[in-house]
Amino acid sequence: MNTDLFNDLPTPDVDWYPDWLAADDAERLLVRLIDEVQWRQDMMGTPGGRVALPRLTAWQGEPDAVYVYSGIRNVPQAWTPAVAELKAAAEATSGARFNSVLLNRYRSGADSMGWHADREPELGKQPVIASVSLGVARRFDLQHNRSGVVQSFSLKGGSLLVMKGDTQAQWRHRVPKEPRVSGERINLTFRWVTPSVSPT
Ligand SMILES: O=C(O)CCC(=O)C(=O)O
């Protein structure tokens, strides 16, 4: 955990690049990803029965990078061209290597992702996760588990947020619904999944 020198508030261990991609490139990549990625509608269990996740998803990566989250077993599809370009760029900026990516497509502000941390064993103790955003800006909240402190980012199209260190262990995150937002957004979280601890 990093600590702010002036008011002692906890701050997450992240690197933030708001203008990581040029605006034109970010717009072109959004269109390419909508077209080239095999988007799917996953379901989740709730006390009231199975309901559709409030977003579309896809999982790409190396064949052995199997990853389970929210009870969903994700066997990756092969890298598609635009995703492979973004992976190489995210690796160059972060200095980390990635063998998989979770893609989330928020069709409007009615789509969202609830509070969670990416803490699955196959990600390791201090995972580096590179989060690339395309399309409309959406709010991204990080909440410190112990203090409840919330730090919010506006993840605009073309931005990169690299989460590392104890961010997953000590913080949780979400993308809340924003009913006034009508545009589309795609987020890609590049990760390293250790193949040997991936469930088979
Ligand atoms: O859409 C986002 O910015 C967040 C995605 C996310 O929380 C995740 O992939 O774990």
The ligand as a MOL file (V3000), in Angstrom:
LIG
                    3D

  0  0  0     0  0            999 V3000
M  V30 BEGIN CTAB
M  V30 COUNTS 10 9 0 0 0
M  V30 BEGIN ATOM
M  V30 1 O -14.2660 -2.1880 -17.2620 0
M  V30 2 C -13.4100 -1.9040 -16.4390 0
M  V30 3 O -12.8160 -0.8340 -16.4290 0
M  V30 4 C -13.1010 -2.8660 -15.3030 0
M  V30 5 C -12.9680 -4.2930 -15.7200 0
M  V30 6 C -12.6880 -5.1610 -14.5360 0
M  V30 7 O -12.9890 -4.8230 -13.4270 0
M  V30 8 C -12.0430 -6.4390 -14.7150 0
M  V30 9 O -11.7840 -6.8500 -15.8620 0
M  V30 10 O -11.7900 -7.0960 -13.6870 0
M  V30 END ATOM
M  V30 BEGIN BOND
M  V30 1 2 1 2
M  V30 2 1 2 3
M  V30 3 1 2 4
M  V30 4 1 4 5
M  V30 5 1 5 6
M  V30 6 2 6 7
M  V30 7 1 6 8
M  V30 8 2 8 9
M  V30 9 1 8 10
M  V30 END BOND
M  V30 END CTAB
M  END
